[in-house]
Amino acid sequence: MATVDMLVAIRSTLAGEMRRDDRVVLLGESIAALGGVFQATDGLLAEFGAQRVIDMPLGEGGIVGAAAGMALYGLKPVAEIQHADFAFSGFEQIVSEVAKYRYRSGGQYPCPVVLRMPYGGGIGGGIYHSQSPEAHFAHTPGLLVVAPSSPRDAAGLLRTAIRGQDPVIFLEPKRLYRSVGGEVPDDDFTIPIGEAARLREGGDVTVIAYGAMLHEAVEAAERAAADGIGVDLLDLRTLVPFDIGAVLESVARTGRAVLVQEAPRLCGFTAELAAVLAEKAVFHLQAPVLRVGGYDTPVPYALERDYLPDAGRVLAAIQRVCNF
């Protein structure tokens, strides 16, 4: 079992899946000779050649459309969208075509495309390189949405995504690429899509997060513990589908919930979680459900640290619900 960062875990998994199945092909902007803007595909061209590691023109509609065609003809394309923000240039292809083929064909033509998207802030990328668009995709029937927070989860979930028959939006928190390391098993393991992970057990409040925000939630939970507050911490790992059973079981025990996302708060994914708790856990709740998220503005450049939710804001929400 090796200790690696998330970027190495993703690169190794891509290579392993390409060796395992010659239908797996990669495509995207500058992913071949350059190895991708974040180096996620570095070295794969030399091993697998230009027919399986394909540089595409700068045009996300073309990248997604080509991947869809490949999938319909039996390949297993993994397309890199250089930044999740750029997916909007291929949005029509994603939500109107990739997400719909299996439905419109009555199940005859699955479209197993994996769209890898580095997302979120934390690298000083400014307005067009820092967005968290998960709610856009979660709202589109036919898409699975994955958001790992650790190298192990990235590897296990990416294998599951590639081997499946449905299109997957695979959101990679780019600030974690090199900043977070962890042990990744050497075996050919997978992690089911739709299964949350409990990182910490506590009886006072449930905190739910995913992606980069999971690490802010971990720090907040540790600081809360020093004040005698027991946090039950869930990492969703996948948003569509999300593990409703784990969420409801935790909130039924704690009676309080703090939901954390990096995206702007208005109409974000945590709003769906809050609605589910209002519908299915209202008699367990002892305090209002609180959401912590980005502000309802574009992600700023100079004031990025002030914009992004951090452990202090999560801790303040924990204290507020526990003191209600």
C-alpha positions as CSV (number, residue, x, y, z in Angstrom):
1,M,0.0,0.0,0.0
2,A,1.6,3.2,-1.2
3,T,1.1,6.8,0.2
4,V,0.5,9.1,-2.7
5,D,-1.2,12.4,-3.5
6,M,-4.5,12.6,-5.4
7,L,-2.9,13.4,-8.7
8,V,-0.7,10.3,-8.6
9,A,-3.7,8.2,-7.6
10,I,-5.8,9.4,-10.6
11,R,-2.9,9.0,-13.1
12,S,-2.1,5.5,-11.8
13,T,-5.8,4.5,-12.0
14,L,-6.1,5.8,-15.6
15,A,-3.1,3.8,-16.6
16,G,-4.3,0.6,-14.8
17,E,-7.7,0.8,-16.5
18,M,-6.1,1.3,-19.9
19,R,-4.0,-1.8,-19.4
20,R,-7.0,-3.7,-18.2
21,D,-9.3,-2.7,-21.0
22,D,-8.1,-1.7,-24.4
23,R,-11.5,0.1,-25.0
24,V,-10.5,2.8,-22.5
25,V,-9.3,5.9,-24.4
26,L,-8.4,9.4,-23.1
27,L,-9.1,12.7,-24.8
28,G,-8.8,16.4,-24.0
29,E,-6.9,19.5,-24.5
30,S,-3.1,19.1,-24.1
31,I,-3.4,15.7,-22.4
32,A,-0.9,13.9,-24.6
33,A,2.6,15.4,-25.0
34,L,2.0,18.0,-22.3
35,G,0.4,15.5,-19.9
36,G,-2.5,17.8,-19.1
37,V,-2.4,21.2,-17.5
38,F,-2.2,19.5,-14.0
39,Q,-0.1,16.6,-15.3
40,A,-2.8,14.0,-14.6
41,T,-2.0,12.1,-17.9
42,D,1.8,12.6,-17.8
43,G,3.6,9.7,-19.4
44,L,0.5,7.9,-20.7
45,L,1.1,8.9,-24.3
46,A,4.5,7.1,-24.3
47,E,2.9,3.9,-23.0
48,F,-0.4,3.8,-24.9
49,G,0.2,5.9,-28.0
50,A,-1.6,8.6,-29.8
51,Q,-4.6,6.5,-30.7
52,R,-5.6,6.1,-27.1
53,V,-4.3,9.4,-25.6
54,I,-5.8,12.0,-27.9
55,D,-5.1,15.7,-28.0
56,M,-8.2,17.6,-29.0
57,P,-8.8,21.1,-30.2
58,L,-9.8,23.8,-27.8
59,G,-13.5,23.3,-27.9
60,E,-15.4,21.5,-25.1
61,G,-18.4,20.8,-27.3
62,G,-16.2,18.9,-29.7
63,I,-14.5,17.0,-26.9
64,V,-17.8,15.9,-25.3
65,G,-19.4,15.2,-28.7
66,A,-16.4,13.0,-29.7
67,A,-16.5,11.2,-26.4
68,A,-20.2,10.5,-26.9
69,G,-19.7,9.1,-30.3
70,M,-16.9,6.8,-29.1
71,A,-19.0,5.5,-26.2
72,L,-22.0,4.8,-28.6
73,Y,-19.6,2.7,-30.7
74,G,-18.3,0.6,-27.8
75,L,-15.3,2.5,-26.5
76,K,-14.9,3.7,-22.9
77,P,-13.8,7.3,-23.3
78,V,-12.5,9.4,-20.4
79,A,-12.5,13.0,-21.4
80,E,-10.7,15.7,-19.4
81,I,-12.3,19.1,-19.2
82,Q,-9.3,21.2,-18.4
83,H,-11.3,23.2,-15.8
84,A,-14.9,22.5,-14.8
85,D,-15.7,26.1,-15.7
86,F,-15.0,25.2,-19.3
87,A,-17.7,22.5,-19.3
88,F,-20.3,25.2,-19.9
89,S,-18.9,25.5,-23.5
90,G,-20.0,21.8,-23.9
91,F,-23.0,22.0,-21.7
92,E,-25.5,21.3,-24.5
93,Q,-23.7,18.1,-25.5
94,I,-23.5,17.0,-21.8
95,V,-27.1,17.6,-20.7
96,S,-29.0,17.1,-24.0
97,E,-27.0,14.3,-25.5
98,V,-24.7,12.4,-23.2
99,A,-27.2,12.3,-20.4
100,K,-30.1,11.3,-22.6
101,Y,-28.9,8.6,-25.0
102,R,-29.7,5.7,-22.7
103,Y,-33.2,7.0,-22.1
104,R,-34.0,8.0,-25.6
105,S,-33.0,4.6,-26.9
106,G,-34.9,2.6,-24.3
107,G,-31.7,1.3,-22.9
108,Q,-30.3,0.0,-26.2
109,Y,-27.5,2.6,-26.3
110,P,-25.7,3.4,-23.1
111,C,-23.3,6.2,-23.2
112,P,-20.5,5.4,-20.7
113,V,-18.5,8.6,-20.9
114,V,-16.4,9.7,-17.9
115,L,-15.9,13.5,-17.8
116,R,-13.0,14.4,-15.5
117,M,-13.3,18.0,-14.3
118,P,-10.8,19.7,-12.0
119,Y,-13.1,22.1,-10.0
120,G,-13.2,24.6,-7.2
121,G,-10.9,27.3,-5.9
122,G,-7.9,27.5,-3.8
123,I,-5.3,28.0,-6.5
124,G,-5.8,31.7,-7.2
125,G,-7.6,31.0,-10.5
126,G,-10.1,33.8,-10.4
127,I,-13.5,33.9,-12.0
128,Y,-13.1,31.5,-14.9
129,H,-11.0,28.8,-13.3
130,S,-12.5,28.3,-9.8
131,Q,-16.2,27.5,-10.1
132,S,-18.0,24.6,-8.4
133,P,-20.7,23.6,-10.9
134,E,-21.9,20.4,-9.4
135,A,-25.5,21.5,-8.9
136,H,-25.9,22.1,-12.6
137,F,-25.1,18.5,-13.3
138,A,-26.9,17.0,-10.3
139,H,-30.1,18.6,-11.7
140,T,-29.7,16.7,-15.0
141,P,-31.3,13.2,-15.0
142,G,-29.1,10.6,-16.6
143,L,-25.8,11.9,-15.1
144,L,-23.9,10.4,-12.1
145,V,-21.9,13.0,-10.1
146,V,-18.9,12.1,-8.1
147,A,-16.7,14.3,-5.9
148,P,-13.9,12.5,-4.0
149,S,-11.9,14.1,-1.2
150,S,-8.9,11.7,-0.9
151,P,-6.5,9.8,-3.1
152,R,-8.0,6.4,-2.1
153,D,-11.6,7.5,-2.9
154,A,-10.4,9.1,-6.2
155,A,-8.9,5.9,-7.3
156,G,-11.7,3.6,-6.2
157,L,-14.5,5.8,-7.6
158,L,-12.7,6.4,-10.8
159,R,-12.4,2.7,-11.5
160,T,-16.1,2.3,-10.8
161,A,-16.9,5.2,-13.1
162,I,-14.9,3.8,-16.0
163,R,-16.3,0.3,-15.7
164,G,-19.9,1.4,-15.5
165,Q,-22.4,2.0,-18.3
166,D,-23.6,5.5,-17.3
167,P,-22.1,8.9,-18.0
168,V,-20.2,10.2,-14.9
169,I,-19.3,13.8,-14.0
170,F,-16.1,13.1,-12.1
171,L,-15.3,16.3,-10.1
172,E,-11.7,16.5,-8.9
173,P,-10.9,19.2,-6.3
174,K,-7.8,20.6,-7.8
175,R,-6.5,22.3,-4.7
176,L,-6.2,18.7,-3.3
177,Y,-4.2,17.3,-6.2
178,R,-0.8,17.7,-4.4
179,S,-1.8,19.0,-1.0
180,V,-3.5,15.9,0.3
181,G,-1.8,12.5,0.5
182,G,-3.1,9.2,1.7
183,E,-2.7,5.4,1.5
184,V,-4.0,3.8,-1.6
185,P,-4.3,0.0,-1.7
186,D,-2.2,-1.8,-4.4
187,D,-5.1,-4.1,-5.4
188,D,-7.7,-3.6,-8.0
189,F,-10.3,-2.1,-5.6
190,T,-13.5,-0.2,-6.4
191,I,-15.8,2.0,-4.3
192,P,-19.5,1.9,-5.0
193,I,-21.1,5.1,-6.4
194,G,-23.8,6.3,-3.9
195,E,-22.0,5.2,-0.7
196,A,-21.0,7.9,1.9
197,A,-18.1,7.4,4.3
198,R,-18.3,8.2,8.0
199,L,-15.0,9.8,9.0
200,R,-15.9,10.7,12.6
201,E,-18.5,9.5,15.1
202,G,-20.3,11.9,17.4
203,G,-23.7,12.4,19.0
204,D,-24.2,16.1,19.0
205,V,-24.3,17.3,15.4
206,T,-24.1,15.8,11.8
207,V,-21.7,17.6,9.5
208,I,-21.9,16.6,5.8
209,A,-19.3,17.7,3.2
210,Y,-17.6,16.5,0.0
211,G,-14.6,17.4,-2.1
212,A,-12.2,20.0,-0.7
213,M,-14.7,21.1,1.9
214,L,-14.4,17.7,3.6
215,H,-11.0,18.8,4.9
216,E,-12.3,22.1,6.3
217,A,-15.1,20.1,8.0
218,V,-12.5,17.7,9.5
219,E,-10.6,20.6,11.1
220,A,-13.8,22.2,12.3
221,A,-14.9,18.9,13.9
222,E,-11.5,18.6,15.7
223,R,-11.9,22.1,17.1
224,A,-15.5,21.4,18.1
225,A,-14.3,18.3,20.0
226,A,-12.0,20.4,22.0
227,D,-15.1,22.2,23.2
228,G,-16.9,19.0,24.1
229,I,-19.0,18.8,20.9
230,G,-19.3,15.4,19.3
231,V,-19.5,15.7,15.5
232,D,-20.7,12.9,13.3
233,L,-18.9,13.6,10.0
234,L,-20.0,12.2,6.7
235,D,-18.1,12.5,3.4
236,L,-20.8,12.1,0.7
237,R,-18.2,11.2,-2.0
238,T,-21.0,10.9,-4.6
239,L,-23.8,13.5,-5.1
240,V,-25.9,11.6,-7.6
241,P,-26.9,9.3,-6.2
242,F,-26.2,10.4,-2.6
243,D,-26.4,8.1,0.4
244,I,-29.7,9.2,1.8
245,G,-29.7,6.3,4.2
246,A,-26.5,7.3,5.9
247,V,-27.6,11.0,6.0
248,L,-30.9,10.2,7.7
249,E,-29.5,7.7,10.1
250,S,-26.9,10.2,11.3
251,V,-29.3,13.1,11.7
252,A,-31.8,10.8,13.5
253,R,-29.1,10.2,16.1
254,T,-27.8,13.8,16.4
255,G,-30.9,15.9,15.8
256,R,-28.7,18.6,14.2
257,A,-27.1,19.1,10.8
258,V,-24.6,21.4,9.2
259,L,-24.2,21.1,5.4
260,V,-21.0,22.3,3.7
261,Q,-20.3,23.1,0.1
262,E,-17.8,25.4,-1.7
263,A,-20.3,26.5,-4.4
264,P,-22.4,29.6,-4.0
265,R,-25.1,29.0,-1.4
266,L,-28.1,29.9,-3.5
267,C,-29.6,26.7,-5.1
268,G,-26.5,24.7,-4.3
269,F,-26.4,21.0,-3.7
270,T,-26.8,21.3,0.0
271,A,-30.2,22.9,-0.6
272,E,-31.3,19.5,-1.8
273,L,-29.9,17.9,1.3
274,A,-31.7,20.4,3.5
275,A,-35.0,19.7,1.6
276,V,-34.6,16.0,2.1
277,L,-34.0,16.5,5.9
278,A,-37.1,18.8,6.0
279,E,-39.2,16.1,4.3
280,K,-37.9,12.9,6.0
281,A,-36.2,13.9,9.3
282,V,-38.3,16.8,10.6
283,F,-39.3,15.0,13.8
284,H,-35.7,14.3,14.6
285,L,-34.4,17.9,14.2
286,Q,-33.7,19.9,17.4
287,A,-32.4,22.9,15.5
288,P,-32.6,24.5,12.1
289,V,-30.5,22.9,9.4
290,L,-27.6,25.2,8.5
291,R,-25.8,25.5,5.2
292,V,-22.2,26.8,4.9
293,G,-21.2,27.7,1.3
294,G,-19.5,30.2,-0.9
295,Y,-21.0,33.7,-1.3
296,D,-23.5,34.4,-4.1
297,T,-20.9,36.1,-6.3
298,P,-18.4,35.0,-8.9
299,V,-15.2,33.6,-7.3
300,P,-12.9,36.6,-6.7
301,Y,-9.2,36.6,-7.4
302,A,-7.7,38.9,-4.8
303,L,-10.2,38.0,-2.1
304,E,-10.4,34.2,-2.7
305,R,-9.5,33.3,0.9
306,D,-12.4,35.5,2.2
307,Y,-14.8,33.9,-0.3
308,L,-14.1,30.2,0.3
309,P,-15.7,28.5,3.3
310,D,-13.2,27.5,5.9
311,A,-13.0,25.6,9.1
312,G,-13.9,28.7,11.1
313,R,-17.1,29.2,9.3
314,V,-18.0,25.6,9.7
315,L,-17.2,25.7,13.4
316,A,-19.4,28.7,13.8
317,A,-22.3,26.9,12.3
318,I,-21.7,23.9,14.5
319,Q,-21.7,26.0,17.6
320,R,-24.8,27.8,16.5
321,V,-26.9,24.7,16.0
322,C,-25.6,23.1,19.2
323,N,-26.5,26.3,21.2
324,F,-30.0,26.7,19.6
